[in-house]
Every structure is written in structure tokens, then in C-alpha cells.
Amino acid sequence: MRRLLASILTVLMIVVALSLPVRADTAVTEPPRVTARSAVLLDQATGRILFSKNAHEVLPMASTTKIMTAILALESGRLGDVVTVSEYASLMEGSGIDLEAGEQKTLEELVYGLILRSGNDAATAIAEHLGGSVEKFAVMMTRRAKELGAAQTKFMNPHGLHHEEHYTTAYDLALIAAHAMSIPKFQEVCTTREIKISWTGRPYDRLLRNQNKLLTLYDGADGIKTGWTTPAGRCFVGSAVRDDWRLISVVLNAPQMWEDTTRLLDFGYSFYMWKKVVEKNQPLKTAAVSKGVSDKVTLIAGNGVGMPLKENEAELLRYHFDVKEPLTAPVREGQEVGALHIYFGTQRVAEVSLLAAEEVEKRGFGRILRKFFGRWVPFAALHS
């Protein structure tokens, strides 16, 4: 009997252990091995690549497409719009939220259905409402991707069902996701575990549950989106935050997408340390000033900058001041007069605005004369 109880207790302990969030308590000393055909780990704040495997290979992205669909919906500023679902949207194949032709939903409700349940019908309804058609909306998606730096991405639809001309790269997708996670409403949607939205003509509401298992698997996880089609394989874009430090992970065609993602995030949080490089209001440079009561002014940092660095990597950072000197008086306190660009190797990883620490007034004519004669009189006196 004791042996039976001991065995049951052991099993229970194992089950509890497996259900706990994954933590990076053990230091990771080398890059992880991942099953994904393509993968990348990106620091959101600086865009620095912390891990890369075929990150620029063009591949299908499946439903991770919906991250860009959501971005356009949120950036439209029209979440309160009432959208009438077309028959075409209601009949869209694949995953959906059971939208019916003629049903009316707010754009906000459709965004929740898009991200939490990966609704292809919701994606199509959003596209038709904001773009006029799926085709026009896809053009908008591609254009916005290029604005975000995703130069190797092309969208043919808002949901990710397979199309030969619908593709991205792990790196591009990480750039798109990094921008998405800078939108507070997108963060709110991604971290919602479940929500009810209306169901026209029914005595009950739709219950939408988040399909992102990373939210319960990993400590600090707060996003983002799963995807799967036969050509694309299993795809996932993840996000996690620890001590205000957010990492973005992407795995494409990953047989073990959850395991790959946790390995990537563990690697980032263990192998790198977040370092403060510039403090806000830190004096950084003295700039020359012309036509002012003073011929120089102190420039301070308008914003702080931190980044993930390995041991001794801070020595590899390069700093370039972009200030057109001399500045011309008057210079106002707090006036932005230039920027400090920070480079890691050839990659620009951060920018700091440069502000005048104090006011420098313009020199008046009388002051100019006094300064002139103050220099001339002693010279004349020496030769009198």
C-alpha cells in the first residue's frame, strides 16, 4: 500500500512539474538546436538579432499572416466600426469563429476572433471592410510591411491560406511582430485568455479562448500567434517580457514549435544581459554655438537606451554624433539639436535624441560692440 501511495505521489509531482511555467534558471552556454527550418530571436527595442537560422529564407507563413491584418485594423483607428459579414467571408475555409452572412460585428470583435481563434472568416471580413476587397487589402498589407523594413514579404490574403506568392522570412516576421507588440491594444488582445463576443440571433455569446499555449508554458510570455498549413508546416511567433526586456521569437516549419520557442527564449535571457548604455538626461557632448552669449552648450540625452549584450561586448559599440555645428543662437533649453547613433558592428541598434541642457540667448548688438572693444582697447593701449 505504501509503495502504491509513493508511486501515485511521484506521478502527481511529475504532472505538477510539467505544468509549471518554463524558467531559464539554468544558464544556457551555447546557441540552441531547433527543429525549425527557419528561426530568429530578436530584441524588440533595438532590433538586434540574438539567434539566427536561415532567417532570411523566403517561406510561407500560414496564419502568422494575421499579425499584419491586426496591425492594419488597429492602426485604422476604427475599432468601433460595425462590419457586415459578406457571404464570401462566412464561407471562408479553415479555422473560423462561425460568422454568418449578414451578421454584424464591430471591428474590435473581429480582431479578437482573428488573434485568439485564428478566424479566417474574421480576417476576410476585416479585409473587405478596410480595403474594399481581399486583393486591395493584401496590397495594403505588403506596403505596410515594407514600411516596417520587411522587404522580403508579400501578402496575397489576410489569413494565410496557401498561395505561391504569399511569403515572408523569419526575420521579416520578427520585425512585423516587434512593431505589433509596440501597440498597446495588440498586447491587450494577445494576452487575453478568453472573451465573449456577440452572436447575432442567438440567446448566448461566442466564447473565444486563446490558442496560444506559450502563455501558460513560459514565464513572461505575452504573445503572439500560431500558424499551420501543409506547405508551411507548424509556425509560431512568440513574445516574452522579463524586467521590461522583450524578446521576439519566430519559428517557421517547426515540428517542435513550442520546444523550439522556449529554447530560443531561454537562450536569449540566459546568454545575454540587459545593459544600460545611455541614461536619460546624461551629458553627452559640448556643441559650439555661434552668435550667442555663450559659444558652447552642453547636450544631454533625451532618452535612455539599453540593449542585450554578452560579456565585454560593450567595448564593441560605436557612437556617432549627428549635430550640425555650430548651432545658431538662440538655443532653447530642451531643444532637440541632433542625435547620437549607436552601432554594433555595422548595424545601427539605437538612437538617442540630443537636447540642449540650458538656454543660450542671442547676442545683442551692444554686447557685440562691448566684446569687440573689450578686445581692441587693451591691444591699442599696448601700442600707445
Backbone torsions as a table, in degrees:
resi	resn	phi	psi	omega
1	MET	NA	-42.0	179.6
2	ARG	-63.8	-39.8	178.8
3	ARG	-64.2	-37.8	178.8
4	LEU	-64.5	-45.6	178.9
5	LEU	-63.3	-39.7	179.6
6	ALA	-64.5	-40.0	179.8
7	SER	-65.5	-42.7	178.1
8	ILE	-62.0	-42.6	-179.9
9	LEU	-63.0	-41.2	179.0
10	THR	-61.8	-44.6	178.8
11	VAL	-61.4	-43.7	179.7
12	LEU	-61.8	-40.6	179.8
13	MET	-64.3	-38.3	178.5
14	ILE	-65.8	-43.7	179.2
15	VAL	-60.3	-44.7	179.7
16	VAL	-63.1	-42.8	-179.2
17	ALA	-62.2	-41.0	-179.7
18	LEU	-68.9	-24.8	-177.6
19	SER	-85.9	-10.8	-178.3
20	LEU	-75.6	152.4	177.4
21	PRO	-60.1	147.8	178.6
22	VAL	-76.8	132.1	179.4
23	ARG	-122.6	150.4	179.0
24	ALA	-96.9	56.1	-177.6
25	ASP	-76.0	-27.9	177.8
26	THR	-94.7	125.5	-176.6
27	ALA	-61.7	135.1	176.0
28	VAL	-95.4	124.7	-172.4
29	THR	-104.8	-5.9	178.9
30	GLU	-147.4	157.4	-179.7
31	PRO	-57.2	144.9	-177.0
32	PRO	-76.4	155.6	170.0
33	ARG	-94.5	126.2	-177.7
34	VAL	-121.0	151.7	180.0
35	THR	-82.4	-13.9	-176.4
36	ALA	-64.1	143.5	173.8
37	ARG	-67.0	-35.1	180.0
38	SER	-139.6	138.1	-178.1
39	ALA	-154.6	153.7	175.5
40	VAL	-153.2	148.6	172.6
41	LEU	-124.2	125.3	-171.6
42	LEU	-126.0	137.3	170.0
43	ASP	-79.7	121.9	-174.2
44	GLN	-63.6	-42.2	-172.0
45	ALA	-66.5	-40.2	-174.1
46	THR	-109.8	-17.3	-175.9
47	GLY	79.1	8.5	-179.8
48	ARG	-68.3	134.1	177.1
49	ILE	-83.0	120.9	-179.3
50	LEU	-98.2	-22.6	176.9
51	PHE	-152.4	142.5	-179.2
52	SER	-147.9	134.0	172.0
53	LYS	-140.8	108.2	-177.9
54	ASN	50.2	39.4	-171.2
55	ALA	-66.7	-18.1	-178.6
56	HIS	-109.2	14.0	176.3
57	GLU	-78.5	130.3	-178.7
58	VAL	-75.5	124.3	-176.0
59	LEU	-144.2	159.6	171.2
60	PRO	-69.3	154.0	-172.5
61	MET	-119.9	-4.9	-179.8
62	ALA	52.7	-140.2	-171.6
63	SER	-76.5	-3.2	171.4
64	THR	-64.4	-14.5	169.9
65	THR	-48.1	-37.1	-171.2
66	LYS	-66.0	-13.5	174.4
67	ILE	-62.0	-45.3	179.0
68	MET	-69.3	-36.7	175.9
69	THR	-58.1	-43.7	179.5
70	ALA	-66.6	-39.4	178.8
71	ILE	-57.1	-48.7	-178.9
72	LEU	-65.0	-37.2	178.1
73	ALA	-64.3	-44.1	-178.0
74	LEU	-71.6	-39.0	-179.0
75	GLU	-74.1	-13.4	177.3
76	SER	-68.9	-24.2	-177.2
77	GLY	70.3	22.6	-173.9
78	ARG	-122.0	35.8	-175.8
79	LEU	-61.4	-23.4	179.0
80	GLY	-83.1	-5.9	178.8
81	ASP	-57.3	141.4	173.4
82	VAL	-93.9	122.5	-176.1
83	VAL	-106.2	127.9	174.8
84	THR	-92.9	121.7	-175.4
85	VAL	-74.7	127.1	179.0
86	SER	-80.7	163.8	176.5
87	GLU	-63.5	-37.8	178.9
88	TYR	-59.8	-45.0	179.5
89	ALA	-65.3	-41.0	-176.5
90	SER	-66.1	-25.4	-177.4
91	LEU	-96.9	6.4	-177.7
92	MET	-61.5	130.5	-176.6
93	GLU	-73.2	167.7	177.3
94	GLY	85.8	-161.5	-177.3
95	SER	-63.3	145.5	-178.6
96	GLY	-161.7	179.7	178.3
97	ILE	-117.1	22.3	174.9
98	ASP	61.9	42.7	175.2
99	LEU	-68.8	145.9	-179.2
100	GLU	-114.7	146.3	179.7
101	ALA	-57.4	131.7	-179.5
102	GLY	87.9	-12.2	179.2
103	GLU	-67.6	145.1	-179.9
104	GLN	-111.7	131.7	179.9
105	LYS	-135.3	149.2	171.7
106	THR	-74.1	155.9	177.8
107	LEU	-60.6	-35.3	178.7
108	GLU	-62.6	-43.3	178.2
109	GLU	-60.3	-40.1	-179.7
110	LEU	-66.0	-34.9	178.3
111	VAL	-64.6	-40.7	176.8
112	TYR	-63.7	-42.4	177.5
113	GLY	-65.1	-33.0	179.2
114	LEU	-65.0	-47.7	-173.0
115	ILE	-87.5	-46.3	-175.5
116	LEU	-71.4	-42.0	-175.6
117	ARG	-113.4	4.8	178.5
118	SER	54.7	46.2	-175.6
119	GLY	-71.9	112.1	174.5
120	ASN	-67.1	-33.4	176.9
121	ASP	-67.1	-39.8	177.4
122	ALA	-64.5	-42.3	179.2
123	ALA	-60.0	-43.5	-178.8
124	THR	-66.9	-41.3	178.4
125	ALA	-63.2	-39.8	177.5
126	ILE	-62.6	-46.9	-177.9
127	ALA	-61.0	-45.7	-179.0
128	GLU	-65.2	-36.6	-178.0
129	HIS	-71.8	-44.0	-175.1
130	LEU	-87.5	-30.4	-176.1
131	GLY	-106.7	-13.2	-176.6
132	GLY	90.6	-27.1	176.1
133	SER	-163.2	162.7	177.5
134	VAL	-60.4	-42.6	-177.3
135	GLU	-63.4	-45.1	-179.9
136	LYS	-67.4	-37.0	179.5
137	PHE	-67.1	-36.9	178.5
138	ALA	-62.7	-36.6	175.6
139	VAL	-63.7	-41.5	177.0
140	MET	-61.8	-40.3	180.0
141	MET	-63.4	-45.7	-179.3
142	THR	-64.8	-41.5	179.0
143	ARG	-62.4	-42.4	-179.7
144	ARG	-67.5	-37.0	178.2
145	ALA	-60.1	-44.0	-180.0
146	LYS	-64.9	-35.6	176.6
147	GLU	-62.8	-29.1	180.0
148	LEU	-87.9	1.9	178.9
149	GLY	96.2	0.8	-179.3
150	ALA	-85.2	78.4	-171.1
151	ALA	-77.6	-19.2	-177.4
152	GLN	-104.3	26.5	-177.5
153	THR	-114.9	137.0	174.8
154	LYS	-139.4	131.3	179.5
155	PHE	-108.0	138.7	173.9
156	MET	-116.7	-8.9	178.9
157	ASN	-159.2	168.7	-176.5
158	PRO	-93.0	0.0	-172.4
159	HIS	-118.1	-28.0	177.5
160	GLY	103.0	3.5	172.9
161	LEU	-58.7	146.3	-166.1
162	HIS	-62.2	136.1	173.1
163	HIS	-150.1	136.6	-175.5
164	GLU	-59.9	-28.8	-178.3
165	GLU	-99.3	17.6	-179.6
166	HIS	-112.0	108.4	-171.7
167	TYR	-156.6	168.1	176.2
168	THR	-156.9	-170.7	169.7
169	THR	-128.6	162.3	177.8
170	ALA	-60.0	-39.4	-179.9
171	TYR	-65.6	-47.4	178.6
172	ASP	-58.4	-44.4	-178.1
173	LEU	-64.2	-33.7	176.8
174	ALA	-67.1	-39.1	177.1
175	LEU	-62.6	-44.0	179.5
176	ILE	-63.2	-43.8	-179.3
177	ALA	-67.0	-38.1	179.1
178	ALA	-60.9	-39.9	176.7
179	HIS	-67.7	-43.6	-179.3
180	ALA	-56.6	-42.0	-177.7
181	MET	-75.0	-4.0	172.6
182	SER	-87.2	-6.9	179.1
183	ILE	-95.0	113.8	-175.6
184	PRO	-53.5	-40.2	-178.4
185	LYS	-67.5	-35.4	177.4
186	PHE	-63.8	-43.7	176.3
187	GLN	-58.1	-43.5	-179.4
188	GLU	-60.5	-44.6	-179.9
189	VAL	-64.8	-45.8	-176.7
190	CYS	-61.8	-32.9	-176.5
191	THR	-92.6	-2.1	177.7
192	THR	-71.7	122.1	-178.1
193	ARG	-77.0	-40.3	175.9
194	GLU	-159.4	153.3	-178.6
195	ILE	-155.0	151.1	175.8
196	LYS	-103.2	135.0	172.6
197	ILE	-124.9	160.3	-172.6
198	SER	-64.5	156.2	174.6
199	TRP	-135.9	97.3	-174.1
200	THR	-56.8	130.5	177.0
201	GLY	83.0	2.8	178.5
202	ARG	-114.5	151.7	178.8
203	PRO	-80.8	4.6	-179.0
204	TYR	-139.2	166.0	-179.0
205	ASP	-97.1	165.1	171.1
206	ARG	-77.8	136.5	173.9
207	LEU	-104.9	118.2	179.5
208	LEU	-106.1	122.7	177.6
209	ARG	-110.4	138.5	-178.5
210	ASN	-68.0	129.9	-178.9
211	GLN	-90.3	1.0	-177.7
212	ASN	-82.0	102.3	-178.2
213	LYS	-70.7	-19.3	-178.2
214	LEU	-62.3	-26.9	-179.3
215	LEU	-59.3	-30.0	178.2
216	THR	-104.2	-16.5	-178.0
217	LEU	-84.0	-28.4	-168.7
218	TYR	-129.8	132.6	180.0
219	ASP	-65.6	120.1	179.1
220	GLY	93.2	-2.8	-179.2
221	ALA	-65.0	137.0	179.0
222	ASP	-141.8	22.8	177.0
223	GLY	170.8	178.0	8.7
224	ILE	-137.3	-62.6	-169.9
225	LYS	-154.9	135.4	174.6
226	THR	-90.8	167.6	174.6
227	GLY	-163.4	147.1	175.4
228	TRP	-160.2	131.7	162.1
229	THR	-143.5	165.2	-180.0
230	THR	-60.5	-46.0	178.9
231	PRO	-68.2	-35.2	-175.8
232	ALA	-83.0	-25.0	-173.3
233	GLY	73.1	-164.6	179.7
234	ARG	-82.5	128.3	-178.1
235	CYS	-127.5	148.1	177.1
236	PHE	-155.2	136.8	171.9
237	VAL	-113.2	121.4	-176.2
238	GLY	-116.5	162.0	176.0
239	SER	-147.4	140.8	175.3
240	ALA	-145.1	150.8	179.8
241	VAL	-129.5	131.3	172.5
242	ARG	-137.2	124.5	-178.3
243	ASP	52.2	46.5	178.4
244	ASP	64.2	17.1	178.9
245	TRP	-110.1	112.2	-176.4
246	ARG	-102.2	132.6	172.8
247	LEU	-113.0	143.2	177.0
248	ILE	-114.6	127.8	178.4
249	SER	-118.8	146.2	176.2
250	VAL	-136.8	130.2	172.2
251	VAL	-129.4	128.9	179.2
252	LEU	-118.3	137.1	-176.5
253	ASN	52.3	61.4	-174.1
254	ALA	-115.7	103.0	178.8
255	PRO	-55.6	-33.9	178.7
256	GLN	-117.3	66.9	-170.5
257	MET	-66.1	-36.1	179.9
258	TRP	-69.6	-45.0	179.7
259	GLU	-64.6	-42.7	177.7
260	ASP	-58.6	-44.6	-176.9
261	THR	-64.5	-45.4	-179.8
262	THR	-66.1	-35.3	177.0
263	ARG	-64.0	-42.5	179.6
264	LEU	-62.7	-47.3	-178.2
265	LEU	-66.6	-41.2	175.8
266	ASP	-58.4	-43.0	178.9
267	PHE	-59.9	-46.9	-178.8
268	GLY	-60.7	-46.8	-175.6
269	TYR	-77.4	-17.7	-179.9
270	SER	-98.6	-39.2	-173.1
271	PHE	-83.3	-23.4	-179.2
272	TYR	-115.9	157.3	174.7
273	MET	-124.6	141.7	177.8
274	TRP	-80.6	121.6	-177.4
275	LYS	-119.0	136.4	174.1
276	LYS	-82.1	120.8	-176.5
277	VAL	-97.3	-40.8	178.7
278	VAL	-135.6	132.1	176.4
279	GLU	-91.5	143.6	175.1
280	LYS	-60.4	137.9	-178.6
281	ASN	72.2	8.8	178.0
282	GLN	-71.4	129.5	175.5
283	PRO	-64.5	130.4	-174.4
284	LEU	-121.4	-27.5	-172.7
285	LYS	-164.8	153.2	170.3
286	THR	-107.6	127.2	-177.8
287	ALA	-110.6	145.0	177.4
288	ALA	-74.1	145.9	179.8
289	VAL	-128.9	133.1	176.1
290	SER	-104.7	149.7	176.1
291	LYS	62.0	27.9	179.4
292	GLY	-115.6	165.4	177.0
293	VAL	-67.1	-19.6	173.1
294	SER	-126.9	147.5	-177.9
295	ASP	-95.2	12.6	177.6
296	LYS	-156.0	160.0	178.6
297	VAL	-146.7	144.0	177.7
298	THR	-82.3	135.6	177.0
299	LEU	-106.9	133.2	-178.9
300	ILE	-119.0	163.0	-179.5
301	ALA	-74.5	127.7	177.6
302	GLY	-81.1	-15.9	178.9
303	ASN	-150.5	153.1	176.1
304	GLY	-86.2	156.5	179.9
305	VAL	-137.3	131.5	172.3
306	GLY	-132.0	163.5	-179.8
307	MET	-161.7	158.6	177.4
308	PRO	-77.0	130.1	-179.6
309	LEU	-139.0	144.7	170.3
310	LYS	-82.7	170.6	-178.9
311	GLU	-57.6	131.4	178.1
312	ASN	71.5	3.0	-179.9
313	GLU	-72.7	-21.2	179.4
314	ALA	-57.4	-28.0	-180.0
315	GLU	-68.7	-17.4	-177.5
316	LEU	-90.6	-6.1	179.8
317	LEU	-72.6	141.5	176.2
318	ARG	-118.7	146.5	-174.8
319	TYR	-123.9	132.0	178.8
320	HIS	-129.0	120.6	178.9
321	PHE	-89.0	128.7	177.6
322	ASP	-112.9	87.0	-179.5
323	VAL	-136.1	127.6	178.3
324	LYS	-85.6	100.7	-178.6
325	GLU	-101.3	150.9	-3.0
326	PRO	-78.1	152.1	170.8
327	LEU	-71.3	152.3	180.0
328	THR	-105.6	125.1	177.3
329	ALA	-66.3	150.5	3.8
330	PRO	-79.9	147.1	174.4
331	VAL	-115.9	124.6	-176.8
332	ARG	-90.6	146.0	175.9
333	GLU	-61.7	130.6	-178.6
334	GLY	85.7	-1.8	179.9
335	GLN	-68.9	133.8	177.4
336	GLU	-80.4	123.2	-173.7
337	VAL	-122.1	0.3	-179.2
338	GLY	170.6	-163.5	-178.1
339	ALA	-148.9	153.4	171.3
340	LEU	-108.1	120.3	177.7
341	HIS	-99.5	131.6	-178.9
342	ILE	-111.2	129.0	-177.2
343	TYR	-117.9	142.5	168.9
344	PHE	-116.9	106.0	-170.0
345	GLY	66.3	-125.5	178.6
346	THR	-96.7	-4.9	-177.0
347	GLN	-91.2	126.1	174.4
348	ARG	-79.3	117.5	-172.2
349	VAL	-105.8	-14.2	-178.8
350	ALA	-162.1	158.8	177.0
351	GLU	-137.7	137.2	179.9
352	VAL	-121.6	127.5	176.0
353	SER	-74.9	142.0	-179.6
354	LEU	-105.4	124.4	-177.2
355	LEU	-116.8	146.2	175.2
356	ALA	-70.7	129.1	-176.7
357	ALA	-77.8	-22.9	-179.3
358	GLU	-147.5	168.6	-179.8
359	GLU	-85.3	139.9	173.3
360	VAL	-124.2	110.3	-177.8
361	GLU	-76.4	158.5	176.8
362	LYS	-75.8	139.2	-179.5
363	ARG	-72.6	131.7	176.9
364	GLY	-81.6	168.0	-178.3
365	PHE	-62.9	-40.2	179.5
366	GLY	-62.9	-39.5	179.7
367	ARG	-66.8	-36.1	178.0
368	ILE	-63.1	-44.1	179.1
369	LEU	-62.5	-43.6	-179.6
370	ARG	-62.7	-39.2	179.8
371	LYS	-67.7	-40.3	-179.9
372	PHE	-64.1	-50.8	-177.9
373	PHE	-71.1	-27.2	176.4
374	GLY	-63.8	-28.7	176.5
375	ARG	-85.7	-34.9	-173.0
376	TRP	-76.4	-40.7	-174.4
377	VAL	-61.3	-49.3	179.4
378	PRO	-60.0	-35.3	178.8
379	PHE	-65.3	-43.0	179.4
380	ALA	-65.4	-39.1	-177.2
381	ALA	-63.4	-31.1	-178.9
382	LEU	-69.4	-21.0	-175.7
383	HIS	-112.9	13.7	-179.4
384	SER	-87.2	NA	NA
